[in-house]
């Protein structure tokens, strides 16, 4: 059984009350465990040590929309972020102290591509470095590359830009909507509230 995301964008009125402004589902977020691990610390492969907006719970003064659909027996992992926090994200900062266990970078003629580490790549690492262990990228010697199907692979330290690019897909649309609202209400007066079920 999978996990789904839900949420809203709220804005704070001049009298200090938070109100529903947009439904997250209108942006059609896909079931993307990779992005969710990066952004909210939910699901994923365990390679993100420092998700951007994880485990905050519900914010104070939630809107009626959150109270009505975000609280119940099946909703969990509530968290939120203001536009000020999203705007301050350093998208190229590392999300962990070292290389990922489940990801590598594959060198292609026109650039690099982030790929999942497969059993075949682990076996190629064992062949490259000797021994019969299936070696994950953090176990490769520093600076080492592994060739698989005549393509070089190297360890990678993940960033938010790799896992949840801020300028692509539904998250680009969410951030754009929040930016536009913040221009009207102020950076601290616009927030995204999410939960999972």
C-alpha positions in Angstrom: 0.0 0.0 0.0 1.4 3.4 -1.0 1.5 6.8 0.6 -0.2 9.9 -0.7 0.4 13.6 -0.1 -2.2 16.2 0.6 -2.0 19.8 1.7 -2.9 23.5 1.2 -1.3 26.8 0.7 -2.5 29.3 3.4 -2.1 33.0 3.6 -2.4 35.2 6.7 -4.9 38.0 6.6 -4.1 41.5 8.1 -6.1 40.5 11.2 -3.7 37.6 11.8 -5.9 34.7 10.8 -4.6 32.0 8.4 -7.0 31.1 5.6 -7.1 28.6 2.8 -5.7 30.0 -0.5 -4.9 27.0 -2.7 -5.3 23.2 -2.7 -2.0 21.3 -3.1 -3.8 18.7 -5.1 -4.7 21.3 -7.8 -0.9 21.2 -8.7 -1.2 17.4 -9.2 1.8 16.3 -7.2 2.8 12.8 -8.3 3.6 10.0 -5.8 7.2 11.0 -5.6 8.9 9.4 -2.6 12.3 10.8 -3.7 11.1 14.4 -3.6 9.1 13.8 -0.4 12.1 12.4 1.4 14.1 15.5 0.4 11.4 18.1 1.2 9.5 16.6 4.1 11.4 13.5 5.4 8.7 11.1 4.3 9.4 7.8 2.6 12.4 7.6 0.3 15.5 5.3 0.4 17.1 6.7 3.6 19.9 8.7 1.9 18.6 12.1 3.1 19.9 13.0 6.6 18.7 16.6 6.5 15.3 17.0 4.8 14.3 20.6 4.3 11.0 20.8 6.2 10.5 17.6 8.1 8.6 16.6 11.3 7.3 20.1 12.2 3.8 19.0 13.0 0.9 21.3 12.3 1.6 25.0 12.6 -0.3 27.3 14.9 -3.6 28.8 13.7 -4.4 26.4 10.9 -7.1 27.3 8.5 -10.5 25.5 8.4 -9.4 23.6 5.4 -6.6 22.0 7.3 -8.7 21.4 10.3 -11.4 19.7 8.2 -9.3 17.5 5.9 -5.8 17.3 7.4 -6.6 15.9 10.9 -7.8 12.4 11.3 -6.9 8.7 11.9 -5.2 8.3 8.6 -3.3 11.6 8.2 0.3 11.6 9.5 3.7 13.4 9.1 2.2 16.9 9.2 4.7 19.6 8.4 4.9 23.1 6.9 7.1 25.8 5.4 6.6 29.5 4.9 7.5 31.2 1.7 10.4 32.9 3.5 11.8 29.5 4.4 11.4 28.1 0.9 13.0 31.2 -0.7 16.0 30.8 1.6 16.7 27.2 0.7 20.2 26.6 -0.7 19.2 24.0 -3.3 22.8 22.9 -3.9 23.8 22.2 -0.3 24.4 18.6 0.7 21.5 16.7 2.3 23.8 14.2 4.0 27.4 14.1 5.3 28.6 11.8 2.6 27.8 9.9 -0.6 24.4 8.2 -1.0 24.0 4.4 -0.7 21.3 4.2 -3.3 22.3 6.8 -5.9 25.2 7.4 -8.2 26.1 9.8 -11.0 26.4 8.3 -14.5 28.7 10.2 -17.0 27.0 10.6 -20.3 28.3 12.4 -23.5 26.0 15.4 -22.9 26.4 15.6 -19.1 25.7 13.7 -15.9 22.6 11.8 -14.9 21.5 10.8 -11.4 20.7 7.1 -11.3 19.7 4.5 -8.8 22.4 2.1 -7.7 21.5 -1.4 -9.1 22.8 -4.8 -8.0 24.7 -4.8 -11.3 26.5 -1.6 -10.4 27.3 -3.0 -6.9 28.7 -6.2 -8.6 30.8 -4.1 -11.0 32.2 -2.3 -8.0 33.1 -5.6 -6.4 34.9 -6.6 -9.7 36.6 -3.3 -9.9 37.9 -3.2 -6.3 38.3 -6.9 -5.7 36.5 -9.2 -3.3 33.0 -10.6 -3.5 31.1 -8.0 -1.6 28.4 -5.9 -3.4 29.8 -2.5 -2.6 27.7 0.6 -2.3 29.2 4.0 -3.5 30.2 5.1 0.0 32.3 2.0 0.2 34.2 2.7 -3.0 37.7 4.2 -2.6 37.8 8.0 -2.5 37.6 9.5 -5.9 37.0 6.1 -7.5 34.7 5.4 -10.5 33.1 2.2 -11.6 32.4 1.3 -15.2 29.2 -0.5 -16.1 28.2 -1.1 -19.7 31.2 1.1 -20.6 29.8 4.1 -18.7 31.6 5.6 -15.7 29.6 5.9 -12.5 30.8 7.8 -9.4 29.5 8.4 -5.9 27.3 11.4 -5.3 26.3 13.5 -2.3 22.7 14.4 -2.9 21.3 17.9 -3.0 17.7 19.2 -3.0 18.1 20.4 -6.6 18.8 16.8 -7.6 15.9 15.2 -5.8 13.2 18.0 -5.9 14.3 20.5 -8.5 12.7 23.9 -7.6 12.3 24.9 -11.2 10.7 21.7 -12.6 7.3 19.9 -12.3 4.6 20.5 -9.8 7.0 21.9 -7.1 8.0 24.7 -9.4 4.3 25.5 -9.8 3.7 25.4 -6.0 6.8 27.6 -5.3 5.6 30.1 -8.0 2.1 30.3 -6.5 3.6 30.9 -3.1 6.0 33.5 -4.4 3.1 35.4 -6.1 1.1 35.3 -2.9 4.1 36.4 -0.8 4.4 39.5 -3.1 0.9 40.4 -1.9 0.9 39.2 1.7 4.5 39.1 2.7 7.0 36.2 2.9 6.1 35.1 6.4 2.4 35.3 5.7 2.3 32.5 3.1 2.9 28.9 4.0 2.5 25.4 2.6 1.0 22.8 5.0 1.3 19.2 4.0 0.3 15.8 5.4 0.4 12.2 4.2 -2.0 9.3 4.3 
